[in-house]
Amino acid sequence: MQIEILGNAETIIEQNGNLLIKTPQAEARVMVYSPTIIRICISKNFDEADTSFAVIEKPLGEFTWWELDNSIEVTTSALRLIINKNPLRFNFYTADGKALSEDDTRFGTNWQGDRVINYRKLYADEKFIGLGEKHGDLNRRGCNYVNWNTDASEHTIKDDPLYKTFPFFIGLHSGLTYGLFFDNTYKSYFDFGATTDEQMSWFGADGGDMNYYFFGAQSIRDILQDYTWLTGRMEMPPLWSLGYQQCRWSYMSADEVLDVARKFREHNIPADVMYCDIDYMDGFKIFTWNQETFANPKGMIDELKAMNFRLVTIIDPGIKIEEGYKEYDEGIASNYFATYPNGEKYVADVWPGRCHFPDFLREDVRQWWGEAFTALTQPGVEGFWNDMNEPAAWGQNMPWLVKFGEQYMPEVRNAYGMQMARATYNGTKTILNNKRPFILTRAAYAGTQRYSAIWTGDNSATDEHMLFGQRLVNSLGLTGMSFTGVDIGGFMGNPTPELMLRWNSLGVYTPMFRNHSAKGMIRREPWEWGEENEAIIRKDIEQRYKLLPYIYSGFYQSHQSGLPLARTLAIDHSDDENVFDVKYQNQFMFGDALLVAPVISTAKTANIYLPENDWYRLSSDKKYSGSHAYDVDAPLTDLPVFVKAGAIIPMQNLIQNTNEQGDGILIIHIWNGDHVTELVYYEDDGTTYDYENGAYYKRTIRFDPQKRGITLSAIEGSYQSKYKTIQLYLHGFERGVEAISDLGNENKPISIAY
């Protein structure tokens, strides 16, 4: 095999806002996107179209650079890029000269055939976090990974790859931070010093360009803000999708779906969403309904809506080969399906039998796919669950000869699921006419947050999978994906009652709260576990609904800044070694205020770590000092959850679903602390896109212990809050509950002394 290592610079010119450097092996281009983002793209054959599935921003076009005898320097207010000319190597520093990340001087960027690899210096104390849906510990140091979207059915907690590709990581060393996004959809590889004698880390792909974006902001929060500026941020989700979701493979008839929904109301267990898995279809054919078991889908959905439920239906990409089937006939007539190089349609077996697969890389195919959703929206479906879109087929190994547009399977497999989600999102958003769709996808690539929520696929009913799932959610939050979830209770296998209780209590603090299980597994609905356990499950789901004002405001934070709702402690405590300790790495913040410590189902106590700050146990208001570990009680009725001192948490009294208006009281809880804190409270109608035109209600709630005051800023936005009064609960103060005060909708601040 021929090996080529990037050699000496031969020509250096600035052209169209890019710095172009040619070597005998390839051409390198340097582009500045912001003071903290610099792109390096090294290619043997540049595509001047320069397209990306992930990136939505453009380079600045102008930047400062100069050439010296042996190097080139590119500078911004935050970064200094020193490019050694002989051989060509790229080294990133802070503006004041501290090394952030440097090419390995020997190997830099190189090629082995079509495979392109970049080797980088490994620092003695360097940690790595990120990559999204990956096994292992919070700190990826010493591990290696592959990105190749895979239908990982019944995966273990050590399997790799899984369903999604997020080639973005954050490096930490010497008190510094940096980020790196490798925007390449080929099968890719990351090795964080696993097999290089502590000398190098490396990443690369089976083909394509060495195309990466370097982030130099000096906090993880700022790096995430930059990364999601570059790749986009999530829209505000439908409020109903933040409630409790009940799913199963499968509810076999409309009668069964309605029966389960009625039982939620009869048992007074809050819920908002019912699902239909693949058995609602006619022979598993996409965009059809089973005419025997789901003969009147509109009637079923009307009944669900009368009970204040929404319906989410599953959608797979495989189109059954069957003449007379609308989607098949249209796809054949317009040549919408993936092919072999000779033009033959690619065929593989999946749920309906022999299938073709839409070419979602093409705009006309995405348009056609989106328009087909009228078969679901006309009866009233508002949520769309994209599954099997790695893409998956029986046998698990689609030939690399399969062609999507002008590209072949190895080039675009990792983006296929994202493009399906994009087509589903754009189509349903158009059809629903200003109503927000809920989109869920199993496969994804960087930037998917613009279109869809995600879940972590087919997990298992074990404690280790429960903890693994939380690490996945935390890690996915480091890739721009805030709206994430797991199958509560485990998709495969049967949870014990204790595991079901524990997992459900953790679900309260999971961005997407969905109970799901496979065919043949025991029933998972809350009332299936006996009256005593049902009461515990009900209590925890009620807590979720009380927290919705806080959760919705947290998603607004994600929408505005890219900061995830569920976040690893490393985001705010990257210099605290304890947060990387395997004993504490599953802990996470849920929004700015709540620290959650997952606990296995068989334990009644837990060893937890509280980082810097003072903390209160949510259930008791017991106060704890930070930077210490504690052994705490952890009964199945009380998951260890702690509130940061100074925290502001808006809540509401109990409702049974998000359609319910409630009593009009916004309950603001504040826990005493030594520092000024703020929370941006956000509200809109929860269902439309009117918020994009100013129809929202936003106020900054501020706690100032020095001034002994609490203020609500003047209102921003034109939306009228559904809350008419506030009730203030003070924790750790001399005074407790404050009298109900007028909230009003007048555009003026409110001040409260204590």
ChimeraX attribute file (.defattr): number of C-alpha atoms within 10 A of each C-alpha:
attribute: neighborCount
match mode: 1-to-1
recipient: residues
	/A:1	6
	/A:2	7
	/A:3	11
	/A:4	16
	/A:5	20
	/A:6	24
	/A:7	20
	/A:8	17
	/A:9	23
	/A:10	13
	/A:11	11
	/A:12	17
	/A:13	10
	/A:14	13
	/A:15	10
	/A:16	9
	/A:17	15
	/A:18	19
	/A:19	20
	/A:20	18
	/A:21	20
	/A:22	21
	/A:23	19
	/A:24	13
	/A:25	17
	/A:26	18
	/A:27	20
	/A:28	24
	/A:29	21
	/A:30	21
	/A:31	23
	/A:32	25
	/A:33	21
	/A:34	19
	/A:35	17
	/A:36	21
	/A:37	23
	/A:38	24
	/A:39	20
	/A:40	19
	/A:41	18
	/A:42	24
	/A:43	18
	/A:44	16
	/A:45	10
	/A:46	15
	/A:47	9
	/A:48	6
	/A:49	6
	/A:50	6
	/A:51	9
	/A:52	12
	/A:53	18
	/A:54	22
	/A:55	16
	/A:56	13
	/A:57	11
	/A:58	11
	/A:59	16
	/A:60	13
	/A:61	13
	/A:62	14
	/A:63	17
	/A:64	9
	/A:65	15
	/A:66	9
	/A:67	13
	/A:68	10
	/A:69	7
	/A:70	12
	/A:71	17
	/A:72	18
	/A:73	16
	/A:74	20
	/A:75	21
	/A:76	18
	/A:77	11
	/A:78	17
	/A:79	25
	/A:80	25
	/A:81	24
	/A:82	19
	/A:83	22
	/A:84	20
	/A:85	22
	/A:86	15
	/A:87	19
	/A:88	24
	/A:89	23
	/A:90	23
	/A:91	19
	/A:92	24
	/A:93	19
	/A:94	23
	/A:95	15
	/A:96	10
	/A:97	11
	/A:98	13
	/A:99	17
	/A:100	24
	/A:101	25
	/A:102	20
	/A:103	23
	/A:104	20
	/A:105	17
	/A:106	12
	/A:107	19
	/A:108	21
	/A:109	25
	/A:110	22
	/A:111	22
	/A:112	14
	/A:113	12
	/A:114	15
	/A:115	18
	/A:116	23
	/A:117	24
	/A:118	21
	/A:119	21
	/A:120	25
	/A:121	19
	/A:122	23
	/A:123	20
	/A:124	10
	/A:125	10
	/A:126	18
	/A:127	20
	/A:128	20
	/A:129	23
	/A:130	23
	/A:131	26
	/A:132	25
	/A:133	25
	/A:134	28
	/A:135	22
	/A:136	19
	/A:137	18
	/A:138	25
	/A:139	21
	/A:140	24
	/A:141	21
	/A:142	16
	/A:143	17
	/A:144	19
	/A:145	20
	/A:146	19
	/A:147	25
	/A:148	23
	/A:149	26
	/A:150	23
	/A:151	25
	/A:152	18
	/A:153	14
	/A:154	14
	/A:155	17
	/A:156	16
	/A:157	16
	/A:158	10
	/A:159	13
	/A:160	20
	/A:161	19
	/A:162	24
	/A:163	30
	/A:164	30
	/A:165	29
	/A:166	27
	/A:167	25
	/A:168	23
	/A:169	20
	/A:170	21
	/A:171	22
	/A:172	23
	/A:173	19
	/A:174	13
	/A:175	11
	/A:176	19
	/A:177	24
	/A:178	25
	/A:179	27
	/A:180	21
	/A:181	20
	/A:182	24
	/A:183	23
	/A:184	26
	/A:185	28
	/A:186	22
	/A:187	21
	/A:188	23
	/A:189	17
	/A:190	24
	/A:191	20
	/A:192	25
	/A:193	22
	/A:194	18
	/A:195	13
	/A:196	13
	/A:197	10
	/A:198	15
	/A:199	15
	/A:200	20
	/A:201	25
	/A:202	22
	/A:203	21
	/A:204	27
	/A:205	24
	/A:206	20
	/A:207	20
	/A:208	21
	/A:209	26
	/A:210	24
	/A:211	17
	/A:212	18
	/A:213	22
	/A:214	24
	/A:215	28
	/A:216	28
	/A:217	22
	/A:218	17
	/A:219	19
	/A:220	24
	/A:221	18
	/A:222	20
	/A:223	26
	/A:224	24
	/A:225	20
	/A:226	22
	/A:227	28
	/A:228	28
	/A:229	17
	/A:230	19
	/A:231	21
	/A:232	24
	/A:233	24
	/A:234	24
	/A:235	18
	/A:236	22
	/A:237	23
	/A:238	22
	/A:239	23
	/A:240	20
	/A:241	26
	/A:242	24
	/A:243	25
	/A:244	25
	/A:245	23
	/A:246	26
	/A:247	23
	/A:248	24
	/A:249	17
	/A:250	19
	/A:251	21
	/A:252	17
	/A:253	18
	/A:254	20
	/A:255	13
	/A:256	13
	/A:257	23
	/A:258	18
	/A:259	12
	/A:260	15
	/A:261	21
	/A:262	16
	/A:263	14
	/A:264	20
	/A:265	15
	/A:266	9
	/A:267	13
	/A:268	13
	/A:269	22
	/A:270	23
	/A:271	26
	/A:272	25
	/A:273	22
	/A:274	23
	/A:275	24
	/A:276	24
	/A:277	20
	/A:278	24
	/A:279	19
	/A:280	27
	/A:281	21
	/A:282	17
	/A:283	15
	/A:284	22
	/A:285	27
	/A:286	26
	/A:287	20
	/A:288	17
	/A:289	21
	/A:290	19
	/A:291	12
	/A:292	11
	/A:293	17
	/A:294	21
	/A:295	14
	/A:296	14
	/A:297	20
	/A:298	16
	/A:299	14
	/A:300	20
	/A:301	20
	/A:302	15
	/A:303	15
	/A:304	21
	/A:305	15
	/A:306	10
	/A:307	17
	/A:308	19
	/A:309	23
	/A:310	22
	/A:311	21
	/A:312	26
	/A:313	20
	/A:314	21
	/A:315	24
	/A:316	22
	/A:317	25
	/A:318	28
	/A:319	26
	/A:320	24
	/A:321	18
	/A:322	15
	/A:323	10
	/A:324	9
	/A:325	15
	/A:326	14
	/A:327	22
	/A:328	23
	/A:329	14
	/A:330	13
	/A:331	19
	/A:332	14
	/A:333	9
	/A:334	11
	/A:335	15
	/A:336	25
	/A:337	24
	/A:338	23
	/A:339	22
	/A:340	16
	/A:341	14
	/A:342	8
	/A:343	11
	/A:344	12
	/A:345	19
	/A:346	20
	/A:347	22
	/A:348	19
	/A:349	15
	/A:350	20
	/A:351	17
	/A:352	19
	/A:353	19
	/A:354	16
	/A:355	23
	/A:356	24
	/A:357	23
	/A:358	25
	/A:359	24
	/A:360	27
	/A:361	21
	/A:362	15
	/A:363	12
	/A:364	14
	/A:365	20
	/A:366	23
	/A:367	15
	/A:368	19
	/A:369	23
	/A:370	22
	/A:371	17
	/A:372	18
	/A:373	20
	/A:374	16
	/A:375	14
	/A:376	21
	/A:377	16
	/A:378	13
	/A:379	15
	/A:380	21
	/A:381	22
	/A:382	21
	/A:383	25
	/A:384	26
	/A:385	22
	/A:386	23
	/A:387	23
	/A:388	22
	/A:389	29
	/A:390	27
	/A:391	26
	/A:392	24
	/A:393	20
	/A:394	12
	/A:395	9
	/A:396	13
	/A:397	12
	/A:398	17
	/A:399	12
	/A:400	12
	/A:401	15
	/A:402	20
	/A:403	24
	/A:404	24
	/A:405	14
	/A:406	8
	/A:407	13
	/A:408	18
	/A:409	19
	/A:410	19
	/A:411	20
	/A:412	20
	/A:413	26
	/A:414	30
	/A:415	30
	/A:416	26
	/A:417	29
	/A:418	32
	/A:419	25
	/A:420	30
	/A:421	30
	/A:422	21
	/A:423	25
	/A:424	30
	/A:425	24
	/A:426	18
	/A:427	21
	/A:428	29
	/A:429	19
	/A:430	15
	/A:431	18
	/A:432	18
	/A:433	11
	/A:434	13
	/A:435	17
	/A:436	22
	/A:437	28
	/A:438	23
	/A:439	24
	/A:440	25
	/A:441	31
	/A:442	27
	/A:443	33
	/A:444	26
	/A:445	26
	/A:446	31
	/A:447	26
	/A:448	28
	/A:449	26
	/A:450	21
	/A:451	25
	/A:452	28
	/A:453	25
	/A:454	26
	/A:455	22
	/A:456	21
	/A:457	25
	/A:458	21
	/A:459	26
	/A:460	26
	/A:461	21
	/A:462	21
	/A:463	21
	/A:464	12
	/A:465	18
	/A:466	26
	/A:467	20
	/A:468	21
	/A:469	26
	/A:470	24
	/A:471	25
	/A:472	27
	/A:473	31
	/A:474	32
	/A:475	26
	/A:476	29
	/A:477	27
	/A:478	30
	/A:479	31
	/A:480	30
	/A:481	30
	/A:482	30
	/A:483	26
	/A:484	25
	/A:485	25
	/A:486	27
	/A:487	26
	/A:488	32
	/A:489	30
	/A:490	28
	/A:491	24
	/A:492	22
	/A:493	18
	/A:494	20
	/A:495	22
	/A:496	16
	/A:497	16
	/A:498	16
	/A:499	23
	/A:500	26
	/A:501	25
	/A:502	29
	/A:503	29
	/A:504	23
	/A:505	26
	/A:506	23
	/A:507	24
	/A:508	21
	/A:509	25
	/A:510	24
	/A:511	25
	/A:512	23
	/A:513	24
	/A:514	27
	/A:515	24
	/A:516	24
	/A:517	27
	/A:518	19
	/A:519	13
	/A:520	11
	/A:521	15
	/A:522	13
	/A:523	15
	/A:524	21
	/A:525	17
	/A:526	24
	/A:527	18
	/A:528	12
	/A:529	18
	/A:530	10
	/A:531	11
	/A:532	9
	/A:533	19
	/A:534	18
	/A:535	17
	/A:536	19
	/A:537	25
	/A:538	20
	/A:539	15
	/A:540	25
	/A:541	24
	/A:542	23
	/A:543	19
	/A:544	25
	/A:545	25
	/A:546	19
	/A:547	20
	/A:548	18
	/A:549	21
	/A:550	27
	/A:551	25
	/A:552	23
	/A:553	22
	/A:554	25
	/A:555	25
	/A:556	22
	/A:557	22
	/A:558	25
	/A:559	21
	/A:560	16
	/A:561	21
	/A:562	30
	/A:563	30
	/A:564	32
	/A:565	29
	/A:566	30
	/A:567	24
	/A:568	29
	/A:569	24
	/A:570	23
	/A:571	22
	/A:572	16
	/A:573	16
	/A:574	20
	/A:575	15
	/A:576	14
	/A:577	9
	/A:578	20
	/A:579	24
	/A:580	22
	/A:581	14
	/A:582	12
	/A:583	12
	/A:584	19
	/A:585	23
	/A:586	25
	/A:587	27
	/A:588	26
	/A:589	25
	/A:590	25
	/A:591	22
	/A:592	22
	/A:593	19
	/A:594	23
	/A:595	28
	/A:596	21
	/A:597	22
	/A:598	24
	/A:599	26
	/A:600	19
	/A:601	21
	/A:602	13
	/A:603	12
	/A:604	15
	/A:605	16
	/A:606	18
	/A:607	15
	/A:608	19
	/A:609	21
	/A:610	23
	/A:611	20
	/A:612	14
	/A:613	15
	/A:614	19
	/A:615	27
	/A:616	23
	/A:617	17
	/A:618	20
	/A:619	12
	/A:620	8
	/A:621	14
	/A:622	12
	/A:623	16
	/A:624	19
	/A:625	15
	/A:626	16
	/A:627	13
	/A:628	12
	/A:629	15
	/A:630	13
	/A:631	10
	/A:632	13
	/A:633	14
	/A:634	21
	/A:635	16
	/A:636	24
	/A:637	16
	/A:638	15
	/A:639	24
	/A:640	24
	/A:641	22
	/A:642	24
	/A:643	26
	/A:644	27
	/A:645	25
	/A:646	26
	/A:647	25
	/A:648	27
	/A:649	24
	/A:650	25
	/A:651	22
	/A:652	22
	/A:653	15
	/A:654	16
	/A:655	18
	/A:656	22
	/A:657	23
	/A:658	22
	/A:659	15
	/A:660	10
	/A:661	11
	/A:662	16
	/A:663	14
	/A:664	15
	/A:665	19
	/A:666	23
	/A:667	21
	/A:668	19
	/A:669	19
	/A:670	25
	/A:671	22
	/A:672	22
	/A:673	20
	/A:674	13
	/A:675	14
	/A:676	14
	/A:677	17
	/A:678	18
	/A:679	21
	/A:680	17
	/A:681	23
	/A:682	22
	/A:683	23
	/A:684	23
	/A:685	17
	/A:686	20
	/A:687	17
	/A:688	19
	/A:689	20
	/A:690	15
	/A:691	18
	/A:692	10
	/A:693	9
	/A:694	13
	/A:695	18
	/A:696	20
	/A:697	20
	/A:698	21
	/A:699	19
	/A:700	17
	/A:701	22
	/A:702	21
	/A:703	26
	/A:704	18
	/A:705	16
	/A:706	9
	/A:707	10
	/A:708	10
	/A:709	13
	/A:710	21
	/A:711	17
	/A:712	21
	/A:713	18
	/A:714	16
	/A:715	21
	/A:716	16
	/A:717	18
	/A:718	16
	/A:719	18
	/A:720	17
	/A:721	20
	/A:722	18
	/A:723	19
	/A:724	15
	/A:725	17
	/A:726	21
	/A:727	20
	/A:728	20
	/A:729	20
	/A:730	18
	/A:731	21
	/A:732	17
	/A:733	13
	/A:734	8
	/A:735	10
	/A:736	14
	/A:737	12
	/A:738	14
	/A:739	10
	/A:740	13
	/A:741	15
	/A:742	13
	/A:743	18
	/A:744	16
	/A:745	16
	/A:746	9
	/A:747	13
	/A:748	12
	/A:749	14
	/A:750	16
	/A:751	12
	/A:752	13
	/A:753	9
	/A:754	13
